[in-house]
Amino acid sequence: MLCFFQLSIRKRAFFTFLYMHTKRKEKDWFKDRGYPHFTNKTPISSKKNIQRKISNPNYISRHSFSPLLFKQIKQRRYKEADFNGTERRSHKKKLKNGKIVSNTKIREILYATHIDAHIYSYYTQKIIAPKYESYLNQNKELSNAVTAYRQIETEDQLKFKNNIHFAKDVFDEVKRRQNCVVLAFDIENFFPSLNHKKLKLIWSKILGNKSLPKDHYNIFKAVTKFSYVKLDDLKTVNGHFDEKLLAKLKKRGKHTFFYNIKDLIDSDTIIYKNQKKKNGKIAGIPQGLPISALLANMYMLPFDEAITNELVKKDSVFYRRYSDDIIAICNKDQIDEVNNFITNEIQKIDLIISKEKTEKTLFKIDNNQLQSFEINGTSLIKNKPLNYLGFEFYGYQTLLKSKNLASFYRDMKETVKRKHNRVEKIKEKYLLDEAPIFKTKIYRLYSFKGEKKRLLPAKKVTYIDGKQNIESYNRKYRGNYIKYAYKASEEMNAPEIKRQLRNHWKILQKTLKKYDFSNVKKEDQVL
């Protein structure tokens, strides 16, 4: 048999494509999730047994889903706000009643137990998603319009598209049209606002049934009438988890907060029910479950079809939807028609467009280059970019979104500060004059040195019959934000993106020199 490297370049390319193509198609529903929950972890060795169970509709129709874990993720935002008639960027905003509040965005994430997550993932990838994809593929314009949470091949069929490609598709369409307007909409409280009755009807439609089968109906109940425990309520020892209790459970082979569900129910821990209402009825699905994104996409199907059939096919409007971010590209004289149609159609599925986040951006040739203008009432503000999927598009250039870049540098500085505080505690504890900082991880996360994929040595601790067992393995490292930015620069043919990060190494070194680390050179320290 011929060695791979003895084949011709054309044949090698073909077999490489064939391998990659086949490999991509096999997205695994099973994940060995690492977080502790109310039921035990499921190692990869148990995959066959779990699949035998959860592929049985009778088992799923009788399965009792456990409470979810509730966690809040706070995202600090630095946005333009009006303060007594003066527009300025701030971490706070002024409400109509004069009260000043934080701009921080709070995202509510809910995690399922390991076995429940496997069920959601299996039904998503193996049962529901194929039927949803089949439905979309009957209408090319409809399939092109829905971009988030799907595996869409690039034109060369060598990989799947990500948000870099989706943003590029929109920017390329603007460049093709040149004189056009981009309307960007955002849906208010998307996941918490989904109407349960409408979701159930659309779910049945995708399956080709008049009503949901018993197994699907049990899953439907689990994602609409869900219960949850707040993660902070489990931090019972001075605002932290009870590490002694967790260690005891680990020795008994339990990577859980309680030995079993009965212990959770018998404890003082509060189990909450979904009480979010819209128009007097319980609404919404949890954000964070393996099935949530697919259900949200399915819920938008009547809206996507209306926009595609009425605006795209009849009026040549370019339409894309990435989750709750909606983009429509049209002529200047179509603004009111498109805006009104989208607003009316979204109301038909009991959702609301956020007026605060709606953007209107005009693109036209100005001084021999494509230029962006924000439409603000009757006036135009030059050089205000279209913000989409983490990028700022000015017509003549594409940049990383400024707030994302600021967040990267803020994370970098906060990480170094935390390392410094840890080193100071070590020096105090062991009466040391000097202590080094381990810079490898910092460089991997925040510099060009972490750009490449690699395997990193790691250890996994398990307990067998109360005895500690340490296993060494290699975990995949896929790269950092620098790699993402370089990839975006290459894919979008936008060298200006790389230039945005040209000083990242200097900023990192300057940050390190602010602190007293014994292995950081001080001669170039900037005071």
N, C-alpha and C positions, 0 to 999 in steps of 0.2 A: 504494500500500500504506500502511495506517495505521501511524504511529509507535507504538512500545510505550506511550508516555506518553499517547497519545490514546485508549487503550482504557479501558474502565470498570474500576473498582477490583476488581470480582469477576473480570473476565477477566484482569487483570494478575496477580492472586493465583493464578489457575488456571495461567497460562503460567509463572509463577515456580515454582510447585510442580512442573509438568511438567518443566521444565528441571532443577531440583535433583534430582528423583526419578530422571530419566534419567542425570544426571551421576553420582549416587551408585552406580548399578548397575554402572558401568563402572570397576571398580577395576583399575588397570593392574598386570599382573604384572611389567612391565619397570621396573627402576630403574637409573639411572646411579650406581652406588655409588662413593663417593669414596675408600675405604680402599685402600692398597697391599696386594698379596697375591702369590701365586706365578704368576698369569697376569694379563695386561694388562686394563685397564679396557675397558668396552664402551660407547662413546658412543651416544647416542640415534639417531644416523644409521645404526647397524648393527642396529637392532631387527628390521627385516624379514628380514634375512639370518639372524639368530639364531633368529627364530621359525620360519623355514622348516626349519632344522636340527632344533630341539628338539621340533617338532610331529611329527617323523618317528619312530615307535616303533623302527624298525630302527637309527636313529642312536643313540637313547638306550640301547638294549640293548647296544651296543658301546662306549659312551662310557666313558673312564677318568676317574674322579673323582680330583681332586687332594687332597693332605693339607689339613686344616683348620688354621686359626690358633687357638691356645688362649690365652685371657686370663682372669685372675681379677679379679673385681670385689668389693672388700671394702666391706661395709656395716656401719658402726659402730652398735652398738645399746646403748641405755640402758634396762635392764630390771630388774624386781624380782628379787632373788635372796636366798637364805637364807645368812646368815653366822653360824654358831654359834647358830642359833635366832632370830636377828634378821632380819626382812625389811627390806631397803632396796634402793633403786634404784642400780644400778652398771653400769659398762662391763665388769665381770667377773662370773664366776659360780663357785661352789664345787662341785666334783664330789664324788661319794660317797666317794672315797678321800682327800678333804681337799685335793686339789690345786686351786689357783685358776687359772682360764684366762680368756682373753678371750671376750667375748660376740659379737665380730665375726662377722658372717655372710659366708661366702665363696661367691660364685656363680661357677660355671665357665661361661664363654661361649665358643663355638667359631664361627668365621666361615668360610664357604665362599669359594672363588675366584669371580670375577665370573660366568664362564660356568656354573659349577656352581650358583650361587645362582639364576641365571635358570631353570635346569632345575627346581630345587626349587619355585620360585615359580610357574612355568607349570603344572606338574603339580598343585600345590596348588589354584590358583585356577580353572584351566580344566578339569581332569579329575576330581580326587578330591573336592574340596569340594562341587561340585554333586551328586554321588552321595550324599555324607554328608548334605547338607541334605535331599535327597529322602527319605532313609531316616528322618531325624528327624521330618520334617513329616507322616509317616503316623500319628504319635502326638502329639497336641497337648501333653499333659502332659510328655512326654519332651522335646519341642522347647523348651518353656518352661523346663525345668530346666537345660539346658546353656547357659551365658551367655558364657563367655570365647571370644575368637578367632573370633567370628561377627559377621555383619552382620545385626542384628536391628532392625527399624524401630520407632520410637516410635509411640505411638497415633495421632498426627496425620500419620504417614507423611512427615514433612518431613526427618527425619534418622535416623541410626542411633544406637542406644543405646550408652552407654559405662558405665564403672564407677559414675559418679554415679547413672545411672538404675537400674542393677542393685542398688546399695545402697538406693536409695529404695524399690524394689519390696519388698525384705525388710523395711525399717522400716515401710512402709505396711501390710504384712501383720500385723506385730506390733500396730500401732495398731488394726487392724480386729478382731483377736482379743482384745486387751487382756490377758486372763489366759492366759498361755502361757509356754512355755519354749523358748529358742533353744539348740540344740546346734550348736556350731561345731567342725568337725574339720579337721585338716591332715594331708596325706599325707607321710610321711617320704621324703626323697630321691626325689621323684617321677620326673623325667626319667631319672636314672641307674639306676632300678630296673625299668624296663619290660622284661617278658619277651619275648624276640624271637619265640619260637614263637607265643605268643598274639597278638602284634602282627600277624604274618604272616597268621594265620587270620582276624582281624577285618578286615584290609586286603582280603583276598580276598572276604570276605562283603560288604563295602561295594561292591566292584566288581561283585558278582553272579557271581563265579567260584569254582570249587573250589580253584584255585591262582592265584598271581600270574602275569600275562603277563610275557614276558621283559624288557620295558622297565621295568615296575614292580619286577620282581625285582632288576634292576640298581640301581635307586634304593634298594630295601630293603637290599641289601648295603652300599651306600654310607653309610647312616645307622646301621647296626648294627656293621659291621666296619670302622669308619672309622680313619684314621690322622691324626695331627696334629703340628704343630710349636709349641712354646711360644714365645710372642711375646717373652718375656724372653731367650730363647736367641739371638734375632736382634740383641739390643743388645750388640754386641761391642766398642764403644769406650767404655770407662769407664762402663758401664751405660747407654749411649745407642746409638741407631742410627748406623751409619756414613753420615753425611750426604754425604760426598764420593762414596761409591759410589752412593747413591741419586740424587745429582745427575747422575752420569755416565749412569746407566740412563735417567733422564728425558730427557736430551739425545738418547738413542737411541730415544726414543718409548716407553719402558717405565716404567709406574708400578708397579714390582714390586720385590721384595727380591732377586731373582735374574733373570738374563737369560732363563732358561727353566727348566723342571722338571729337566732333566739337570744343570744347574749346582747346583741344590738337592741332588740325589742325590749328586753328586760332592763336595759340601762336607762339612765336619765337623759340620754341623747334625744333631742327633738327631731322627729321625722316630719318634714313639711310636705304639703301637697301643692301641686300646681294650682295657684289661685289667680293667675293673671287673666283678666277678663277684657273682652272687647265687645262693645254693644251689648253688655249684660251677660255675655256667654264666655265660658272658659275657652281660652285660645292659646295658640303657640305650641312650638315643639322645642325640645332642648337643643342648644347649640353645643356641639362637641361629640355627639354620637356618630359612629361610622355611617349611619343611615341618614343623618340629618340633611346633609348637602343634597343628596339625591331627592329626598322628599321635597325640599325647597325648590329645586329645579322643576320637579313634576308639578308642583302647585302653580307655577308660573305658566304652564302650558297654554291655557286659554288666552292669556295676555300675549305670549309670544306668537301664537297663531294669528291673533287679530292684527298685531303690528306687521307681521310678515305679509299677510294677505292684503291689507288695506294700504299700508304705507310703502312697503318694500316693492311689492309687485306692481302696484298701480301708480305710485308717485316717485319711484326710483330713489327712495330714502334708504340710506345705509344704516342698518340697525345691528347693534351688538349688545348682549346682556351678560355681564360677568357677575353672577350671584345677584346682589341687589343694586349693582352699578349699571345704569342704562345709558347707552350712547346712541344718538341719532344724528346723522349728517345729512343736511338738506340745503336747499337754496335759501337765500335771505328772505324771499317772499313766501316761504313755506313755514316760517318760524311759528306763527300763531296756530296754524292748522295742525302741525306736528305736536306742538306743546299741548294743545287742547285734547287732541285724540289720545295721547299717552296718558294724560291726567284722568280722562274719563274712563279709559279701559282699566287702569289700575284700581279705580274705585269699584269696578264691577267684581273684582275678586277681594274686596274688603281690605285693600291696602291703601296707603297714602304716600304721595310723593313729598319729600322734604323740600319745602320752598327755600329754606335756608341754604341747602346744599346744591340747589339747581344752578348750573352754570351755562352761560351762553357765550360762545367764543366765535368771533368772526375771523376768517382767514382770507387774506387777499394779497396780491402782489403790491409791494410798497418799496420804492427805491430798488427795483430789480430783484427783490427777494420776497419769498413767502413770509408774511408777518402775521402774528396773532394780535387780536384786539378783544378785550372783554366788553361785551355789550351790557352797559349799565344804564337801564332806562333808555333815554334817547342819545346818550353820549357813548363814545368809544374810548377805552383806555388802552393805549398802545403797549405792546410787550407784556401783556398779562397772559400767561400760558394756559393751555388746556392741561388739567391735572387728570391723569388716568393710570391706574394700576402701578403707582409708585414712580411715575415719570412726569416730567414737565415738558410739554411740546410747544415750541415757539414758532414753528413753521420752518425757520431756517436752522434750528438746532434742537436737539433733544437732550435733556439733562435728568439726572436722578432727582427725585423730589427732595426739595431742600429740607423738609422736616425729617425725612428718613435718614438723610446724611447727618443731620444734627443729632438724631437719636443714636446713630452709630458712634459718633464721637463722645456723646454723653455716656453711653454704655462703657466705652473704652476707659474713660476717666473714672467712672464709678467702680469699675472692676479693679483698677490699679489702687484706688483708695482703699477698697476692702482688703486687698492683699497687704497693703501697708499696715492697716489696723491689726491684721492677723500676725504680721511680723513683730509689731510692737508688743503684742500680748506674749509672744514667745520669748522676746528679750526680757520682759518683765518677770515672766514665770521662772526662767532659767538663769536670771541675772547675767545676761549677755550684753556686751557692749555693741556687738555687731551681729547682724543676721542677714543672709542673702534672700533675695526674692527669686522664685523659680519662674523664669521668663518664658519658658517654652510654650506653655498654654496661652499666655497673653499674646505672644507673637503669632501663634496659630489662629487665634480668634480675630485679631485686630491688625494684621499686616499681610503683605504679599507672601510671606513665608507660609501662610495657611491656605494658599490658593489651590494647591493640588489635592486631589483625592488620595487617600491612603488608608491603610489598616493600622489601627492604634492598639497597642497591648492593653488589655483590661482584665479584671478579675471579677468573678461572680461567686458570692458566698451563699451556700445553701446549708441546711441542717438535715441530716439523716439520722433518725433515732436519737436526736438530741446532740449529735456530734457535728461540729463545724466541718464543712467540706468546701475547700477553695478551688475553683476551676479557673484556669487561665484561658483566655480566648482573644481573638482579634475583632474589634468592632470597626464598622465602616465610618470613616470621616469623609464627608462629601464636599468640604470646602466652606469658606466663610463669605461674608458680605463683599469683600474685595473681589473674590472670584465671580460672584454674581454680577457685580458692576462691570468687570472686564468682559464677561460673557455678553452682557447687554450692549456694551460698546461695540463688540464685534458683530453681533446679530443685527443691530440697528444701523451699522455703518456710521457710528456716532463717536468719533475720537474725543469729542468734548466731554464725554462721560469719564473717560480715563483721566483727563486733565483735572476733573473735580477732585480726584483722589491722589494727585501727584504729591501732596504734602502730608499724607497720612503717616509715613514713617517718622518724619520730623516731629509731628504732633505727639506721636506715641513716645518718642524718646524724651521730648520736653516734659511730658506728663510723668514719666518714670523719675526724672531728675528732680521733681518737686519734693520727692519723699526720701527718707533716709534709709536707702538700701545699700548694704555694704558692697554689692557687686554691680552697682551702676556708676558709671564714670561721672564725675562732678565738674571736670574742668570747663565744660561748655555750658554749665548750668545757667539758665536765664533767670535772673532774680526779679 
